[in-house]
Amino acid sequence: MVSRYIDKLLLNTEMSATKPKFQQDQQDINILLKNWYEDLQLECYQKDIEFEFRSNLSDWHRLHGPVRAVYLLATEIIYNVCEMDLASIELDLHFDESKGDINIIFNLHSNMKWQVATAEQMFVNPQDAIFVDEVVKLLAGTWNLEMVSPNIEGTISLPGFSTSMKDMNEVLPKRVLVVEDNKVNQKVMASMLKRMGIEHDIAND
C-alpha cells in the first residue's frame, strides 16, 4: 500500500508538471504475477471478497513496457471497488501478442442491487477515477465499462507491450530418466543431455 501511494504521488507530480515518459520496464513475468496476485488477494481477503486472478502471460519469460503503470491501474480499481458490497472479483490480465496490447479485464459480482451509472461512481475518491483516466490516456489506451446491476464488467486496453520467450534452459527439466535398451542410443542420448546441462539416469527397460 505504501508503495502504491508513493508511485501515485510521483506520477501525479509528474503529470501536473509535464507529460511523463514511462520507463520501459523489463520484468520477470512469473515473479510479477505472483506478487500482483498476493497484493490484490490480500486486499480482497480483508474485505471478505472472493478473488480470482488469471493471465495468459505465464508461458512467457519477461514483460517489456510500462509495467508499473499496469499494476497501478489494477490496484486502483481493486482498492476502490473493495469498498463496494461485492461477493467476488475476477481479474484477467491478457496479453494480445498480435497487437502488443495488455488488457486488464475485471468482473465485479454482488449479491445486492446497486445504482452505479458511471465509472466515477466505482471509486471512493473521485480523484482516483481522474487518476485512472489520466494514466490510461497518457498510455494512449482505452477503457470501457458495462454495468448491468448487480454486476460490472470492464476492460482497460493499453498498447506498447512486448514479451520475450523463456530461455531454453528455463524450460528444460534439470534431470531426466532415459529408458532405452539400445547401448548406442544410450550413449547418443547421454552425450546430448550432457551438452544441454541436464543430469540423467539410464534404465535398460
CYANA upper distance limits for C-alpha pairs under 8 A (distance plus 0.5 A):
  1 MET  CA      5 TYR  CA      6.82
  2 VAL  CA      6 ILE  CA      6.71
  3 SER  CA      7 ASP  CA      6.62
  4 ARG  CA      8 LYS  CA      6.69
  4 ARG  CA     72 LEU  CA      7.33
  4 ARG  CA     75 THR  CA      8.40
  5 TYR  CA      9 LEU  CA      6.54
  6 ILE  CA     10 LEU  CA      6.65
  7 ASP  CA     11 LEU  CA      6.54
  7 ASP  CA     72 LEU  CA      8.31
  8 LYS  CA     12 ASN  CA      6.38
  8 LYS  CA     72 LEU  CA      8.20
  9 LEU  CA     13 THR  CA      6.58
 10 LEU  CA     14 GLU  CA      6.74
 11 LEU  CA     15 MET  CA      6.56
 11 LEU  CA     20 PRO  CA      8.18
 12 ASN  CA     16 SER  CA      6.61
 12 ASN  CA    131 PHE  CA      8.21
 13 THR  CA     17 ALA  CA      6.94
 14 GLU  CA     18 THR  CA      6.36
 14 GLU  CA     19 LYS  CA      7.40
 14 GLU  CA     20 PRO  CA      6.23
 15 MET  CA     19 LYS  CA      6.07
 15 MET  CA     20 PRO  CA      6.54
 19 LYS  CA    138 LEU  CA      8.31
 22 PHE  CA     66 PRO  CA      6.21
 22 PHE  CA     69 ALA  CA      8.42
 23 GLN  CA     65 GLY  CA      7.90
 23 GLN  CA     66 PRO  CA      6.49
 24 GLN  CA     64 HIS  CA      6.85
 24 GLN  CA     65 GLY  CA      4.97
 24 GLN  CA     66 PRO  CA      5.71
 24 GLN  CA     67 VAL  CA      8.00
 25 ASP  CA     63 LEU  CA      8.19
 25 ASP  CA     64 HIS  CA      6.08
 25 ASP  CA     65 GLY  CA      5.80
 25 ASP  CA     66 PRO  CA      6.32
 25 ASP  CA     67 VAL  CA      6.42
 25 ASP  CA     68 ARG  CA      8.10
 26 GLN  CA     62 ARG  CA      6.77
 26 GLN  CA     63 LEU  CA      6.07
 26 GLN  CA     64 HIS  CA      5.06
 26 GLN  CA     65 GLY  CA      7.27
 26 GLN  CA     67 VAL  CA      8.19
 27 GLN  CA     32 LEU  CA      7.37
 27 GLN  CA     62 ARG  CA      5.83
 27 GLN  CA     63 LEU  CA      5.95
 27 GLN  CA     64 HIS  CA      7.30
 27 GLN  CA     67 VAL  CA      8.22
 28 ASP  CA     32 LEU  CA      6.55
 28 ASP  CA     61 HIS  CA      6.54
 28 ASP  CA     62 ARG  CA      5.07
 28 ASP  CA     63 LEU  CA      7.08
 29 ILE  CA     33 LEU  CA      6.50
 29 ILE  CA     57 LEU  CA      7.47
 29 ILE  CA     58 SER  CA      7.26
 29 ILE  CA     60 TRP  CA      7.36
 29 ILE  CA     61 HIS  CA      6.29
 29 ILE  CA     62 ARG  CA      5.65
 29 ILE  CA     63 LEU  CA      6.53
 30 ASN  CA     34 LYS  CA      6.67
 30 ASN  CA     58 SER  CA      6.95
 30 ASN  CA     61 HIS  CA      8.00
 31 ILE  CA     35 ASN  CA      6.64
 32 LEU  CA     36 TRP  CA      6.66
 33 LEU  CA     37 TYR  CA      6.47
 34 LYS  CA     38 GLU  CA      6.73
 35 ASN  CA     39 ASP  CA      6.67
 36 TRP  CA     40 LEU  CA      6.63
 36 TRP  CA     71 TYR  CA      7.79
 37 TYR  CA     41 GLN  CA      6.26
 37 TYR  CA     53 PHE  CA      7.02
 38 GLU  CA     42 LEU  CA      6.54
 39 ASP  CA     43 GLU  CA      7.21
 40 LEU  CA     44 CYS  CA      6.95
 40 LEU  CA     75 THR  CA      7.33
 40 LEU  CA     78 ILE  CA      7.40
 41 GLN  CA     45 TYR  CA      6.46
 41 GLN  CA     51 PHE  CA      6.48
 41 GLN  CA     52 GLU  CA      8.50
 42 LEU  CA     46 GLN  CA      6.75
 43 GLU  CA     47 LYS  CA      7.20
 43 GLU  CA     78 ILE  CA      8.29
 43 GLU  CA     79 TYR  CA      7.44
 43 GLU  CA     82 CYS  CA      8.11
 44 CYS  CA     48 ASP  CA      6.62
 44 CYS  CA     49 ILE  CA      5.45
 44 CYS  CA     50 GLU  CA      7.15
 44 CYS  CA     51 PHE  CA      6.84
 44 CYS  CA     78 ILE  CA      8.30
 44 CYS  CA     82 CYS  CA      6.97
 45 TYR  CA     49 ILE  CA      6.27
 45 TYR  CA     50 GLU  CA      7.55
 45 TYR  CA     51 PHE  CA      8.27
 47 LYS  CA     82 CYS  CA      7.08
 47 LYS  CA     83 GLU  CA      8.36
 48 ASP  CA     87 ALA  CA      8.47
 49 ILE  CA     82 CYS  CA      8.09
 49 ILE  CA     86 LEU  CA      6.88
 49 ILE  CA     87 ALA  CA      5.91
 49 ILE  CA     88 SER  CA      5.65
 49 ILE  CA     89 ILE  CA      7.59
 50 GLU  CA     87 ALA  CA      6.87
 50 GLU  CA     88 SER  CA      4.88
 50 GLU  CA     89 ILE  CA      6.71
 51 PHE  CA     88 SER  CA      6.30
 51 PHE  CA     89 ILE  CA      5.50
 51 PHE  CA     90 GLU  CA      6.47
 51 PHE  CA     91 LEU  CA      8.33
 52 GLU  CA     88 SER  CA      8.50
 52 GLU  CA     89 ILE  CA      6.90
 52 GLU  CA     90 GLU  CA      5.29
 52 GLU  CA     91 LEU  CA      6.68
 53 PHE  CA     90 GLU  CA      6.59
 53 PHE  CA     91 LEU  CA      5.41
 53 PHE  CA     92 ASP  CA      6.34
 53 PHE  CA     93 LEU  CA      8.37
 54 ARG  CA     91 LEU  CA      6.85
 54 ARG  CA     92 ASP  CA      5.18
 54 ARG  CA     93 LEU  CA      6.77
 55 SER  CA     92 ASP  CA      6.04
 55 SER  CA     93 LEU  CA      5.18
 55 SER  CA     94 HIS  CA      6.05
 55 SER  CA     95 PHE  CA      8.43
 56 ASN  CA     93 LEU  CA      7.56
 56 ASN  CA     94 HIS  CA      6.14
 56 ASN  CA     95 PHE  CA      7.05
 57 LEU  CA     93 LEU  CA      8.26
 57 LEU  CA     94 HIS  CA      7.50
 57 LEU  CA     95 PHE  CA      6.94
 59 ASP  CA    165 MET  CA      8.18
 59 ASP  CA    166 LYS  CA      8.05
 60 TRP  CA    163 THR  CA      7.07
 60 TRP  CA    164 SER  CA      6.67
 60 TRP  CA    165 MET  CA      5.48
 60 TRP  CA    166 LYS  CA      6.11
 61 HIS  CA    163 THR  CA      7.58
 61 HIS  CA    164 SER  CA      6.10
 61 HIS  CA    165 MET  CA      5.67
 61 HIS  CA    166 LYS  CA      4.77
 61 HIS  CA    167 ASP  CA      7.89
 62 ARG  CA    163 THR  CA      6.05
 62 ARG  CA    164 SER  CA      5.87
 62 ARG  CA    165 MET  CA      7.77
 62 ARG  CA    166 LYS  CA      8.09
 63 LEU  CA     67 VAL  CA      7.87
 63 LEU  CA    161 PHE  CA      7.75
 63 LEU  CA    162 SER  CA      6.64
 63 LEU  CA    163 THR  CA      5.19
 63 LEU  CA    164 SER  CA      7.38
 64 HIS  CA    161 PHE  CA      6.16
 64 HIS  CA    162 SER  CA      5.66
 64 HIS  CA    163 THR  CA      6.32
 65 GLY  CA    160 GLY  CA      6.80
 65 GLY  CA    161 PHE  CA      5.30
 65 GLY  CA    162 SER  CA      7.23
 66 PRO  CA     70 VAL  CA      7.48
 66 PRO  CA    160 GLY  CA      8.47
 66 PRO  CA    161 PHE  CA      8.01
 67 VAL  CA     71 TYR  CA      7.19
 68 ARG  CA     72 LEU  CA      6.73
 69 ALA  CA     73 LEU  CA      6.72
 69 ALA  CA    135 VAL  CA      8.09
 70 VAL  CA     74 ALA  CA      6.71
 70 VAL  CA    104 ILE  CA      8.43
 71 TYR  CA     75 THR  CA      6.58
 72 LEU  CA     76 GLU  CA      6.54
 73 LEU  CA     77 ILE  CA      6.89
 73 LEU  CA    132 VAL  CA      6.70
 73 LEU  CA    135 VAL  CA      8.42
 74 ALA  CA     78 ILE  CA      6.77
 74 ALA  CA    104 ILE  CA      7.69
 75 THR  CA     79 TYR  CA      6.28
 76 GLU  CA     80 ASN  CA      6.62
 76 GLU  CA    128 ASP  CA      7.57
 76 GLU  CA    132 VAL  CA      7.87
 77 ILE  CA     81 VAL  CA      6.52
 77 ILE  CA    123 PHE  CA      8.17
 78 ILE  CA     82 CYS  CA      6.43
 79 TYR  CA     83 GLU  CA      7.84
 80 ASN  CA     84 MET  CA      8.22
 80 ASN  CA    122 MET  CA      7.38
 80 ASN  CA    123 PHE  CA      5.65
 80 ASN  CA    124 VAL  CA      6.27
 80 ASN  CA    125 ASN  CA      8.48
 81 VAL  CA     86 LEU  CA      8.37
 81 VAL  CA    122 MET  CA      6.51
 81 VAL  CA    123 PHE  CA      7.05
 81 VAL  CA    124 VAL  CA      8.34
 82 CYS  CA     86 LEU  CA      7.49
 83 GLU  CA    124 VAL  CA      7.71
 84 MET  CA    122 MET  CA      8.40
 85 ASP  CA    110 SER  CA      6.92
 85 ASP  CA    112 MET  CA      7.96
 86 LEU  CA    108 LEU  CA      7.48
 86 LEU  CA    109 HIS  CA      6.34
 86 LEU  CA    110 SER  CA      4.91
 86 LEU  CA    111 ASN  CA      7.56
 87 ALA  CA    108 LEU  CA      8.45
 87 ALA  CA    109 HIS  CA      6.15
 87 ALA  CA    110 SER  CA      5.31
 87 ALA  CA    111 ASN  CA      6.79
 88 SER  CA    108 LEU  CA      6.67
 88 SER  CA    109 HIS  CA      5.78
 88 SER  CA    110 SER  CA      7.38
 89 ILE  CA    106 PHE  CA      7.61
 89 ILE  CA    107 ASN  CA      6.32
 89 ILE  CA    108 LEU  CA      5.30
 89 ILE  CA    109 HIS  CA      6.88
 90 GLU  CA    106 PHE  CA      6.03
 90 GLU  CA    107 ASN  CA      5.54
 90 GLU  CA    108 LEU  CA      7.06
 91 LEU  CA    104 ILE  CA      7.64
 91 LEU  CA    105 ILE  CA      6.24
 91 LEU  CA    106 PHE  CA      5.01
 91 LEU  CA    107 ASN  CA      7.10
 92 ASP  CA    103 ASN  CA      8.31
 92 ASP  CA    104 ILE  CA      6.49
 92 ASP  CA    105 ILE  CA      5.45
 92 ASP  CA    106 PHE  CA      6.76
 93 LEU  CA    102 ILE  CA      7.48
 93 LEU  CA    103 ASN  CA      6.33
 93 LEU  CA    104 ILE  CA      5.43
 93 LEU  CA    105 ILE  CA      6.85
 94 HIS  CA    102 ILE  CA      6.29
 94 HIS  CA    103 ASN  CA      5.54
 94 HIS  CA    104 ILE  CA      7.08
 94 HIS  CA    105 ILE  CA      8.05
 95 PHE  CA    100 GLY  CA      7.57
 95 PHE  CA    101 ASP  CA      6.41
 95 PHE  CA    102 ILE  CA      5.20
 95 PHE  CA    103 ASN  CA      6.83
 96 ASP  CA    100 GLY  CA      6.07
 96 ASP  CA    101 ASP  CA      5.64
 96 ASP  CA    102 ILE  CA      6.85
 96 ASP  CA    103 ASN  CA      8.16
 97 GLU  CA    101 ASP  CA      7.58
 97 GLU  CA    162 SER  CA      7.90
 99 LYS  CA    159 PRO  CA      7.98
100 GLY  CA    159 PRO  CA      6.36
100 GLY  CA    160 GLY  CA      6.21
100 GLY  CA    161 PHE  CA      5.41
100 GLY  CA    162 SER  CA      6.19
101 ASP  CA    157 SER  CA      6.93
101 ASP  CA    158 LEU  CA      5.86
101 ASP  CA    159 PRO  CA      4.79
101 ASP  CA    160 GLY  CA      6.81
101 ASP  CA    161 PHE  CA      6.44
102 ILE  CA    157 SER  CA      6.30
102 ILE  CA    158 LEU  CA      5.71
102 ILE  CA    159 PRO  CA      6.91
102 ILE  CA    161 PHE  CA      7.31
103 ASN  CA    155 THR  CA      6.92
103 ASN  CA    156 ILE  CA      6.05
103 ASN  CA    157 SER  CA      4.97
103 ASN  CA    158 LEU  CA      6.88
104 ILE  CA    155 THR  CA      6.03
104 ILE  CA    156 ILE  CA      5.52
104 ILE  CA    157 SER  CA      6.98
105 ILE  CA    153 GLU  CA      8.11
105 ILE  CA    154 GLY  CA      6.31
105 ILE  CA    155 THR  CA      4.95
105 ILE  CA    156 ILE  CA      7.04
106 PHE  CA    153 GLU  CA      6.35
106 PHE  CA    154 GLY  CA      5.86
106 PHE  CA    155 THR  CA      6.93
107 ASN  CA    151 ASN  CA      7.70
107 ASN  CA    152 ILE  CA      6.30
107 ASN  CA    153 GLU  CA      5.04
107 ASN  CA    154 GLY  CA      7.05
108 LEU  CA    151 ASN  CA      5.99
108 LEU  CA    152 ILE  CA      5.57
108 LEU  CA    153 GLU  CA      6.90
109 HIS  CA    150 PRO  CA      6.90
109 HIS  CA    151 ASN  CA      5.27
109 HIS  CA    152 ILE  CA      7.36
110 SER  CA    150 PRO  CA      5.91
110 SER  CA    151 ASN  CA      6.75
111 ASN  CA    150 PRO  CA      7.29
112 MET  CA    150 PRO  CA      6.59
113 LYS  CA    149 SER  CA      6.24
113 LYS  CA    150 PRO  CA      5.41
114 TRP  CA    149 SER  CA      6.61
114 TRP  CA    150 PRO  CA      6.62
115 GLN  CA    149 SER  CA      7.90
116 VAL  CA    121 GLN  CA      6.40
116 VAL  CA    122 MET  CA      7.57
116 VAL  CA    147 MET  CA      7.73
116 VAL  CA    149 SER  CA      8.31
117 ALA  CA    121 GLN  CA      7.49
117 ALA  CA    147 MET  CA      7.63
118 THR  CA    122 MET  CA      7.96
119 ALA  CA    123 PHE  CA      8.07
119 ALA  CA    129 ALA  CA      7.83
119 ALA  CA    145 LEU  CA      7.63
120 GLU  CA    126 PRO  CA      6.74
120 GLU  CA    129 ALA  CA      5.92
120 GLU  CA    130 ILE  CA      8.50
121 GLN  CA    126 PRO  CA      8.43
123 PHE  CA    128 ASP  CA      6.98
123 PHE  CA    129 ALA  CA      6.53
124 VAL  CA    128 ASP  CA      8.19
125 ASN  CA    129 ALA  CA      7.71
126 PRO  CA    130 ILE  CA      7.02
127 GLN  CA    131 PHE  CA      6.55
128 ASP  CA    132 VAL  CA      6.74
129 ALA  CA    133 ASP  CA      6.69
130 ILE  CA    134 GLU  CA      6.55
131 PHE  CA    135 VAL  CA      6.68
132 VAL  CA    136 VAL  CA      6.66
133 ASP  CA    137 LYS  CA      6.73
134 GLU  CA    138 LEU  CA      6.47
135 VAL  CA    139 LEU  CA      6.78
136 VAL  CA    140 ALA  CA      6.85
136 VAL  CA    141 GLY  CA      5.53
136 VAL  CA    142 THR  CA      6.75
136 VAL  CA    143 TRP  CA      7.96
136 VAL  CA    156 ILE  CA      8.22
136 VAL  CA    158 LEU  CA      7.73
137 LYS  CA    141 GLY  CA      6.12
137 LYS  CA    142 THR  CA      7.53
139 LEU  CA    158 LEU  CA      6.99
139 LEU  CA    159 PRO  CA      7.73
140 ALA  CA    158 LEU  CA      7.36
140 ALA  CA    159 PRO  CA      7.51
141 GLY  CA    156 ILE  CA      7.70
141 GLY  CA    157 SER  CA      5.93
141 GLY  CA    158 LEU  CA      4.96
141 GLY  CA    159 PRO  CA      6.83
142 THR  CA    156 ILE  CA      6.28
142 THR  CA    157 SER  CA      5.83
142 THR  CA    158 LEU  CA      7.33
143 TRP  CA    154 GLY  CA      7.72
143 TRP  CA    155 THR  CA      6.00
143 TRP  CA    156 ILE  CA      4.68
143 TRP  CA    157 SER  CA      6.66
144 ASN  CA    154 GLY  CA      6.05
144 ASN  CA    155 THR  CA      5.97
144 ASN  CA    156 ILE  CA      7.12
145 LEU  CA    152 ILE  CA      7.53
145 LEU  CA    153 GLU  CA      6.27
145 LEU  CA    154 GLY  CA      4.75
145 LEU  CA    155 THR  CA      7.16
146 GLU  CA    152 ILE  CA      6.35
146 GLU  CA    153 GLU  CA      5.66
146 GLU  CA    154 GLY  CA      6.64
147 MET  CA    151 ASN  CA      6.72
147 MET  CA    152 ILE  CA      5.07
147 MET  CA    153 GLU  CA      6.92
148 VAL  CA    152 ILE  CA      6.69
166 LYS  CA    170 GLU  CA      6.84
166 LYS  CA    171 VAL  CA      7.13
167 ASP  CA    171 VAL  CA      7.16
168 MET  CA    172 LEU  CA      6.66
173 PRO  CA    198 ILE  CA      7.66
174 LYS  CA    197 GLY  CA      8.29
174 LYS  CA    198 ILE  CA      5.73
174 LYS  CA    199 GLU  CA      6.79
175 ARG  CA    198 ILE  CA      6.02
175 ARG  CA    199 GLU  CA      5.12
175 ARG  CA    200 HIS  CA      5.89
176 VAL  CA    198 ILE  CA      7.81
176 VAL  CA    199 GLU  CA      7.04
176 VAL  CA    200 HIS  CA      5.38
176 VAL  CA    201 ASP  CA      7.14
177 LEU  CA    200 HIS  CA      6.13
177 LEU  CA    201 ASP  CA      5.48
177 LEU  CA    202 ILE  CA      6.46
177 LEU  CA    203 ALA  CA      7.76
178 VAL  CA    186 GLN  CA      8.16
178 VAL  CA    189 MET  CA      8.32
178 VAL  CA    200 HIS  CA      7.36
178 VAL  CA    201 ASP  CA      6.55
178 VAL  CA    202 ILE  CA      5.26
178 VAL  CA    203 ALA  CA      6.61
179 VAL  CA    202 ILE  CA      6.46
179 VAL  CA    203 ALA  CA      5.26
179 VAL  CA    204 ASN  CA      6.38
179 VAL  CA    205 ASP  CA      6.37
180 GLU  CA    185 ASN  CA      7.56
180 GLU  CA    186 GLN  CA      6.68
180 GLU  CA    202 ILE  CA      7.82
180 GLU  CA    203 ALA  CA      6.90
180 GLU  CA    204 ASN  CA      5.77
180 GLU  CA    205 ASP  CA      6.73
181 ASP  CA    186 GLN  CA      8.09
181 ASP  CA    203 ALA  CA      8.17
181 ASP  CA    204 ASN  CA      5.06
181 ASP  CA    205 ASP  CA      6.37
182 ASN  CA    186 GLN  CA      6.72
182 ASN  CA    204 ASN  CA      8.25
183 LYS  CA    187 LYS  CA      6.91
184 VAL  CA    188 VAL  CA      6.82
185 ASN  CA    189 MET  CA      6.52
186 GLN  CA    190 ALA  CA      6.51
186 GLN  CA    202 ILE  CA      7.89
187 LYS  CA    191 SER  CA      6.58
188 VAL  CA    192 MET  CA      6.80
189 MET  CA    193 LEU  CA      6.66
190 ALA  CA    194 LYS  CA      6.60
190 ALA  CA    200 HIS  CA      7.87
191 SER  CA    195 ARG  CA      6.89
192 MET  CA    196 MET  CA      6.90
193 LEU  CA    197 GLY  CA      6.76
193 LEU  CA    198 ILE  CA      5.72
193 LEU  CA    199 GLU  CA      7.52
193 LEU  CA    200 HIS  CA      7.84
194 LYS  CA    198 ILE  CA      6.32
194 LYS  CA    199 GLU  CA      7.41
